[in-house]
Amino acid sequence: MENQVLTFGVELSKPVLLAIAAGIPVLVFALYWFTVIKVKKADRIILAIIRTLIMYILFIAILQPVMRGKKDTDSFMAIMLDTSKSMTIDDCSGKVQRATVAKRLIKDGALVKEIKKVFKENLKFYTFSTDIKPVSEDLDNVSSEGEKTDLVRAINGVVEDNAARSLSSILCITDGVDNVNTVNALTQLGYSMREKNIPLYFCGLGSEVKLKDMVVAEVSGPDTIEDKLPLNLNVTFASQGYPSRTVPVKVYEDDKLIKTFDQPLQPDGTIVSKFTTTPAGTGFRKYKFEIPVEADEFVKDNNSSFITVNVTKKKERLRVLFVQGYVSEELKWVNRTLVVDKDINFVSLSRTGPGTWMAVNVEDEAERNALSNGFPKNKEAIYRYDGIVLANLTPDILDKQQIETMVDFAKTHGGGILLYGSEMFKPKWANSPLFEIYPVFLEKDESLFRSSAAKGDLKMVLTPEGMSHEIFTYDGDYKKDKEKWEALPALTSFGPVEKGKSGAMILSTHKSEKNMYGNYIVMAAQNYGSGKVVAITVDKMGSWRLKVDAADKSYEKFWRQLVRWLTTERLEKVSIKIDRTFYAIKETVKIDAAIYERAMQNKDTYVEANIVDPAGKLLRVKLVPSLEGNWTYEGKFIADIKGGYRVKIVAKHPSKNMESKEIYFDVRDTSLEFSNVTLNESGLRQLTSTSNGKYYKPGDIVGVIEKDLKKVVVKIQMDTDLWDSPWVLIAIILLFTAEWIIRKSKGLI
């Protein structure tokens, strides 16, 4: 070891140390000087010195002395083997299974031998589909049975498992078919690994030849909609292995056929079709989309998909409070857009100077009084609104009570909050309690906000999540809607943010400016508690009104759809969530729940999932508190019967019981793993690029990877406990023995 330094586990101030160090001999000599039995002076001094040494040793041991230094150690490499079901497909050279090729790469020894030239024996082997499992190099008893593939969770799991070691690179042998994460999440994984200095190396297995399959991949839309309003759904169709064709689509509402339409399918591609209908009354409605099954399809039971929508009684009027840190022209355009909407009561509150505010469009004197001194502090005043817009405020404008009221407004009351303007995303907000509700992480460097890129005009680009979101619905044509929004005039200045938080939907980004996590975020949204939060990082959107023809209503359409989405769809006081709507037989279904009703948030509340299986049998599954806390619960059960299931959460408390909405899912013969089975080479190459790694084909990796790998010599901290040494105990025993011998020889015992 080098640079060794003596430190102590128990830290005391210098005055206290000096006082104790000086006090020990004084106390010991005082006790030995005044003895009952007459003892020679020389004997008293010797005995006092021995006892002082014993006390010093014990005192130093209590301080826990540690010799701290640094030691060079070689870094580790992790090798991950995909064991999901898609690895059983026999589309490798010679009609060999992907899993067989993967095992050969490791068991034949050539690849491992080459890697060991760099890392010696510092290798760890894992299998994964979602969770990781450490295995030995011989891969005994390894089979490909995983029902889905989660690269983000698996790779992060390997990093966490090696937190105490110096992991410097990961080799993953996989077909790259991640059926859990979004493209954005995978991109963030690559950048995250680059930040940790852990490059990702991938060996891709499988064929890029498309197996014949047509899929109704997803139906997305709002969880809740008001009665008599049009319901806009996005239906994702995918086709591979077939030429262009048109197929009939049947649409069912609660198992009743309500419409049939023809859907063009692209060859080896995905297309999103927008479907609009008006629900037949209130309550939970199930909308199912179904296409015919072809005789030569590889997977025959993924040709339908559905969504469950809660149709609620229409509110009389939505109330929105727009709060801005200074009087801006933007408010004028938003006000003109929303104040004429008979379904929206738009109230504005503008800061005109230190401690002075101006309220416009208030409903009554009580509301005027509540807003006279700025943003309200009590919940009753805030609960009058369905949504709140916070535009270009600084943290010093809101006090702790106002912020806590606002957090409660979204989390418990179920209100919607829009964070608008670059001022809302400056680094200082990260230290505010309000940051808890943000759907994005903030940059730490405020100088970025003064850059020419941040101050200039920007063109907005919709992400796949934004393209299918109801905020950006236009005429109902998926492709034309995207073109319409992206053709609008440039927006003015924005606040650079670092990246989206886990669970946030990134709806739009800057067309050109980016950081290490990808293009800068323009708009993001997330559920927070029982409410929702949207972040818009730009300062001005008025160009969508000022720089277009008078007949163009894009600006008005955007704000009205944003406000309605933000305010009309509240989550329940007891919420339920499952990760998808389709499972394979014998697959584990994970159920998550959350309690937002304050009266139910205590240890006396019992939470269970009530599941009705296809045979009509009621199953009760107890949910336990999750590690996330905040009155969230989780549970699992194995779906062992093919067909449709219904599930809801029941929360029981001595004072009352509450239930969540009822949701549906289907259990099918085949796994999610076979819904997309083509080698995802482009996705793996993207991950290697963002993480500074490299992509290999099975036949190319041996003989090449050794030159690409970089062993890192890491200095790790090494602590040697001096107080825990056996020599301490030996010294104390020897000193006590010496004292006993002296006492015995002098007749003092």
N, C-alpha and C positions, 0 to 999 in steps of 0.2 A: 504494500500500500504506500501511497505517497500523500504528502501534505497532511500529516496526521496532526490533529488538534485535540486537546483535552477539553471535554465539555461535561456538563452535569445535567442529569435528568430533572432534578429539583433545583429550581433557581431561587436564590435568596439575594437580597440587596447586600451590597458591600458592608454597610454599617451593621446589619444583622449578623453577617458572617464573622466580622471582626469581634463583635460583642460575644458571640458564642465561643469562638476560638480562644478569646482571652478569659472568658468566664469559666471554662472547664478546668484548667489547672488551678485557678484561684479557689474554686469550690472544693476540688479534690484535696489540695494542700491544707485548706482550712479544716476539713473534716479529719484529716490524718494528724494535724498538729495538736488538736485538743482531743486526747484519747483518755478513756477511763483507766485502762491498764498502762502502767509506765513503760514506755518504749524508747529505746535509744534514738537519738536524733537522726543518725545515719540510716537506721532501719526505717524510720518514718519517711525519710526522703526517698529511699529506694522503693518502698511500697506505693508512695504517692506517684512517683514517676511511672511505675508499671500500670497503676489504675488510670492515670492520665492518658497513657498510650492506648489502653483498651477503649476509653471513652472517645478518643480522637478517631480510632479505626471505625467504631460504630457510627459516629457522626458523619464521617466521610462516606461510609456505605449507605447511610440514609440519603445523602445527596446524590447517589447513583452516578458515580463518575464513569464516563464513556470516552474511549479513545476513538475519535472519528477521523476517517480518511477516505480516499478514493482509490478504487481498484479498476484496472482495465478488464473488461469482459467482452467476449464475442457476442454478437447479436444472434437472434433466433430467426428461423423461417418457418412459416406454417404452410402445410400442404392440405388443401381442402378437396374432398371428393363428393360430388353431387350424388345423392342417393334418392332422388325423387323418382316417381313412377315413369316420367318421360325418358329416363335413362334406360328403360327396358326396350325402347324402340330399336329395331334392328336395321338401321339405315346407314351404318358405317360401311366402309369398304369391305366387300365380301359378305354382305348381309349379316354383319356382326352387331350385337347389341352395343349401345353406347357404354353401358356399365362395364361390359367385358373389356372394351378397349381401355377404359379408365383404369381398371384393375391391372391390366397388363402393363400399362405405363409405369406403375409403381412396383408391381411384383417382379417384373423382369429384371429390375435392378439398375438398368443403364441410366435412367433418368435420375433416380435417387443417388446413384454413385456420382454422377456429374454434379449434382447439387451439393453433395457432401464435400466435394473438392473446395467449395467456397465456405460452407457452414459447418464442416466436420460433422459431429453428432448433434449439433444444435438444431434439430428438426422436430416438429410436432405434427402429427397427422390427425385430421378430423374428417368425419362424414357430416353431411348436412342436407336438409331439405328446408326446414324453417329453423329449428334449433340445431346446435352443433353437438357432436359427440366425439370425444377423444378416442382414437383407435390406435392399434399397433400397426407397424409397417406391413405385416403380412396380410392385413385386411380379412382375417378369418371372420366368418359369420356376418359379413356385410352384404345386405340385400337392398334393392331399390324399391322402397315401399312408401316413400313420402307422398302425401296427397297434394302438396303444393310446394313452391319454391320461393323462398324469401331471401334474396341475396343480401339485402341491407341488414336484416336481423342476424343472419349467419356470420357475415364478415365482421360486423360490430361485436358479435359474441366472441369471435376469435381474438379480437383486440382486447376485450375486457378480460378474457381468460389468461392473457399473457401480460396483464398490466404490471405484474411484478418482474417480468423479464424484459429484455430489450428486443422487442419484435421489430424487424427491419423490412420484411417483405412477406407477401402472401401469394402462393400459387394456387389457383382454383381451377379444377378440372370439371367442366360443366357444359351443358348445352345452352346455358344462358337464358333459359325460358323462365323469367321471373313473372309469376302471375299474381303477385301481391302488391308490388309497389308501382307508383307512377314513374314516368320518365324523369320528372323533376326530382323525385326522391333518389333515384339512381344517380343522377348527375351530382346531387349534393353529396352522395356517398363518395364518389370519385374525388371531389374537391376536399372532402373531409380527410380522406386518406393521404392526399398530397400535403395537407396541413400538418398531419401527424408524421410525415416523412416515411410513410409505409406504402410503397408502390404496389399496385395490384397486377399480377401476371395471370393471364387466362389461357388455358388450352381448351379450345372449342371443339365439342364433339357433336356429330350428327350431320345431317344433310340439309342443304338449303332448297332441295327439291320439295315442292309443295304437295303434301298429301291432300286428297280431295276431301273438302269439308265446307259446309255452309253453317254459319252460326248467327243466332240472335244474341250478340255478345252482352248487351246491357240495355236496360231501360232506366233512364234517369229523369229526375224532375223534382218538384217540391214535395216534401213530406206532408205538408198541410196546405190547403187552398180554401178560400172562402166560397161558399155556395153561390151558384149562378155566374161565377167568373170562369173564363176559359182556362182549361188545364193544358199547359204546353209540356209535352214529353219529348225527350231525345232518345231515339232508338238507334243503337249501333249494330250494324250488320257487317259481317266479315265473310269473305269467300276466298278459298285458296284451292288451286288445282283445277279450277273450272274456267272456261272462257267467260267473257261478258254475257250476262243473261238477266232476264227479268223474272222474278218469282212473285207469286201471290202471297200477300200477308193478311192473316186473319187477326182481328183485334177483338178481344173479349173484355167486357166489364162484368166482373163477378160471374164468370163462366157463361155470360150471355153474349153471343156474337153481335157486335154493334157496327162493324165496318170491315170491308175487304178492299185492299188497294194493291196495285202492282208496284214492286220495288226493284229498280235496276241494281244489279250487283257488279262491282268491278272485278276484273281478274286479279287474283292475289292481292286484295286490298280491303280496306275498311271504309265504310261510308256511314255517316250519321244522318238519319232522316228525322225531321221534326213532325210530330203528330199533335193535333189540337182537337180537344173534345170538351164538352161541357158535362160535368158529372150529373148523374141522375139522382139528385137529392144529397142530403148530408149523411155522415157516417164514414166508415172505412170502405174504400173501394179498391178492388184489385184489378189492374189492367194488364192483360196478358197479350203478347205478340207472338205469332206462330207462323213458321214457313214450312213447306213440305220437306219430307226426308227423301233424299235420293238413295237408290239401291246401292250405289258404289261409294257412299260417304264413309270416311274413316271413323268418325264419331257420329252416332245416330240419335243421341238424345240431348243435343245442345241446340236444337232448332226452335226453341221457344225461351222466352224470358218474361219477367213481369215486374211490376212495382205496386206497392200499396200506398195509397194516398188518403189522408184524413181530410174529409170535406166538412168544414165547420160553418156555423151560422155566420152570415156576413155582419161585420161590425158596422155601426152607424157611420162612423167617421174616424179616420186615422189622424192622430195628433203628433206633429213633429216639431221639435224645438231645435232651431239652428243657432248655435252659440259661436261667435267669432271674436277673436282677440283684438281686431281693429276693423273699422268700417272699410269694406272692400266692394269693388264693382261686381264681384262674383255673386254676392248675395242678391243683387238686383235681378240677375238673370235666373237664379234659382227660385227667387220669390215669384217672378212673373210666370215661371213654369208651374209651380205647385199651388199658388194661391187661387188659380182659376179652376183647379181640380175639385169638383164638388165632394169627392170622397176623402180629401185631405185638408186638415186644418193646420196651416203652416204658420208657426210663430217664430220670430227672430229676436235674438238678444245680442246686441252689439256693444262692445266696450268702447266708449268714446273718450276715455281718459282715466287716470288713476282713480279707482273707486267710483267711477260714473258709468252707468249703463243705460241703453235705450232699448225698450221692448216695443215690438210692432206686431199687430194682428192678435193681440191678447183677447181672450174670450170673455173675461169678466173682471171685476175689481179685485177679486181674491187672487186671480192669476197675476194681475198687474202688481199687487203688493208683494207677491212671492218673488217676482223678478226684479223688483225695484233696486235691490242691492246686489244684483248680479246673479250668478248661478245659485239655485236653491240649495239649502243644506239639509232639509228634512225630506224624508221618503214620500210623504203624502203629496208634496208639491211636485216631485219628480214623477210619481206614478200616474200623474194626469196625462203623461205622454206615452206614445207607443215607440217613438224613436227619437234619438238625440244626435245632432251633428256637432262635433267639436272641430272648429275650423281655425287653424293657425293661432292656437293658444300657447302660452309659455307656462312652465310648471308653477311659477310664482303667482299666477292669477288665481289658481284653485288651491284652497287649503285642504288639510287632511280629511276633514269631515265631508267636504264636497266630493272629494275623490272616492272616499269609501261609499258614499251614497250612490255614486255613478257605477262603481263596480257591482254593488248590490242590485242596481237597476237591471243590469244585464244578467248577472249570475243567478239571482233568485226570482226577480220579477219577470224575467223573460223579455226585456226590452231590447231594441236594437241600437247599436252605437256606431256611428261613422266617424272615423278619424280622417280629417281632410286637410291637406296643405302641408308643405315641407316643414313648417315650424313644429308640427306635431311629431316629427320623426328625427329631431336633432338628438344628439347623444345624451343630453341632460335628462330627457324623459326616461332613460333606462333606470335612473335612480328614484323614480316616482312610483308609488303603489299602483298607479294607473297602468304601468307597463305590463302588469299581470294579464290584462285583457288584450294586449296587442297581438295581432296575428303574424308579426314579423320581428326579427331581431334587428337592432339598430347598429349602424356603423359607430366606431369609437372616435373617428377623426372628423371633427366638425369642419375642417378646412375643405372637405369634399363638397360641402354645401355652397362654397364660394367659387367652385371651379366653373369654367366656361361651359362644361357639359351639363352641370346641374342648373345653371342659370339660363341656358339656351332653350330653343324649341326642341320638342321630341315627338317622334312618331311612335304610336302605341301599337303593339302586336298582341293579338289574343293567343293565349295558350290553349291546348286541347281542352282543359277544364273550363276556360273562359268561353270557348266556342260553343260549348254545349250548355252553358249556364243561362237561366231565364233572364238575367239582367241584360244579356246581350242578344236576346231574341229580337228579330226585326220583322222579316216577312215570312219566316218559317222555312226558308231554303237555307240549309246549313252552310253551303259554300258561298252563296251570295250574301248571306248575313255577315260572314267573316270579311268578305271583300268590302262590304259597305262600311263597317266600323273602321277598318284599317285605312280606308280611303279618305276619312275625315281629316280636316286640317290639323296641323301639328299643335300639340298642347304647349303651355308655357311653363317652363322650369319645374323641377321636381326635387324631392328630398331623397338622396341615395340611402337605401337601407341594406343591411348585410345579406339577409336571406329570410325565407319563410320559416315559421315555427312548425314543429311537427303537428300534423293534422290540419294545417291551413291549406286553403285552395288558392293557388296562384292563378289569377284570372287574366292578367295582362302584364306585359313587360315592355321595357324600352327596346326599340328596334335595334340599336347599335351599341349603346354604352353598357358595359358589364364590369363585374368584379370577379373574384376567383370562384364564386358560386354560380355564375351564369349572368344572364342579362338582368339589369336592375329591375326590381319589381315596381310596377305602376299601380297595380290594384290586387289586393289579397283579401280573403274572407275566411272566417272560421266560426264554428259554434263555440259559445263560451257559456258554461252553465246551461241555463234554460233559455238564453238569448243568443244573439249573434253580433259579431263585430266585423266591420269592413274597414280596410285601410286604403286610402287613395293618396298617393305621395305627391301628386302634381299640385301646383298652386292655382292654376287657372284652367278651366275647361270652357270658358266663354267663347273661344274660337270656334267651337262646334255650333255656336249660335250666330256669331258675328261674321264669320267668313264663309258662310254657305248661303244658298238661295233661301228666300223667305219661306218657300214651300217645304224646305228640308226640316223635318221635325226630329232629327236624331238626338239633339240635346234634350228636348222635352221627353222623348221616349226613354232615354237613358235614366234621367233623374226620376221619372215616375216609376219605372220598373225597379230601380234600385231601392227607392223608398218602400214600395210595396213588398219587395222580397225581404227587406230588412225588418219590417214591422208586422207583417201579417202572419208570419209562420213562426209561432213560438213553440218551444219545446215543452213537453209536459213536466209537471212537478215530479213525476216518476218517469224516467226515460229508459229506453231499452235500445240495445244495438247489437247486431251480429255483423260479422265481417263480410258476408256476402249472402246471396239468396239461393245458391245451389251448392250441394255437398254430395260426396260419393257415399255409397253404403259403407257403414262401419267407420266413417270419418267422424272425428271429434268436432262438435259444434261448441264454440266458445260464446257465452252470453255475457254481455256487460250491461250494468244498470247504474243509475245515479239517482239520488234523492235530493230534490231541490226545495222541498217543503220543510221550512225550519222546524215545525212542530214534530217532524218525523226524524230529524237529524240527531239521534241519540242512541245509546247502546241497547235500549229496550226494543228497537225496531227490528223485526225479523223480515228478511227479504228472501223471496223464492221466485223461481220461474215456473209458470204453469204451462206445460207443453201438451198439446193435443196431437197425437200421431195419426197417420193415415187411416188406422183402424178405429179411430175415435176414442182411444184410451188416453186418460189424463195422467201425465207424469209430472211429479213435483220435484224440482231440483233446488236444493238450498244454495243460496249465493253467500259468499263470504266477502268481507272487506278486502278490497284490492290494495296493492302496494302504493298505488297512486294517492290513496287517502281521499279527503274531501267528500266523504260519504258516497264513494263509488264502490261497486260490488261486482263480483265475477263468479262464474260457475261454468261447468262443462258437462256435456252428456254425449253419448255415442248414438248417432242415428242409424238404426239397424234395419229399418223398413223403407222400401222404396215408395215415394209418393209425396204428398203435400203435408206440411206441418204448420201448426199455428202456435205462437208463443207470446205470452205477456208476463209482465212482472207484477207481483203482488207484494206490497209492503204492509206489514201488520204491526200495529202499535196499540198499547192499552187504550189510548184515547180514540183512535180511528184507524181504518184501513184505506189504502189507496192503491190504484192500479194504473199501469201504463197502457198505452195503446196496444193493440194486438198486431203482430207482424207475421209474415208468412215466409217460409222457405221450402224448397223442394230437395228431395234426395233422389239421386239418379244412379244408374249402374256405373257410369264411368267417372273418372276423377277430373278435377279441374286441370290436372296435368296434361290431359289429352285435348284440351280446347285449342292449344296453340303449340305444335310440336316441332316446328322448324327451328333449326340452329339459328340462334340470335347473334350472328357474328357482328353485325353492325353495332348492336348494343354493347357487346363485350369490348369491342375496339374503342368505343366511346369511353367506357370506364377506364381502360388502360391509358387512354390519352389524358383524361382529367387527373389521374392519380400518378402520372409519370411512370407507368409500367409498360408492358408489352403483350401483344397477342400472338399465340402460336397455333398452328395446326398440329394434329397428333404426329404426323410424319416428319415434322420439321423441328420439334422442340428439343430432341436429343441431339447434342452436338452444337447447339446454339445458345441454350439458356445460361450455361456457365459464364459466357462472355458478358451477358446482360446483367447478371446478379451482382450486387454490391454488398460485400460484408462490411458492417459498421462496427468499429471498436468503440464501445461505450464506457465511459467512466461512471461507475455506480458507487453510491455511498455505502461504506462498510462501517458498522459500529461494533466495537469490541467492549463488552461490559466488564469494567474492572471490578466493580462492587460485587459482582456475582461469581467471582473467582474462588476456587477452593482454598487458595492461599490466604484469603481474608479470614476464613474460619480457622485455618491452621494457626495463623498468627495470634488470633484471640485465644485459642486453646493453649498455645505455648505460654502466653503471658499470664493467663489464669493459673497454669501449672506452676510457673515460676513464683507467682505470688503465694500460692498454697505451700510450696516448699519452704519459702522464707518464713511464712507464718508458723508452719509446723516446727521448723528448727528453732524458732525463738519462743516457742511455747505460747503462741497467740491463738492457737486453735484448741 
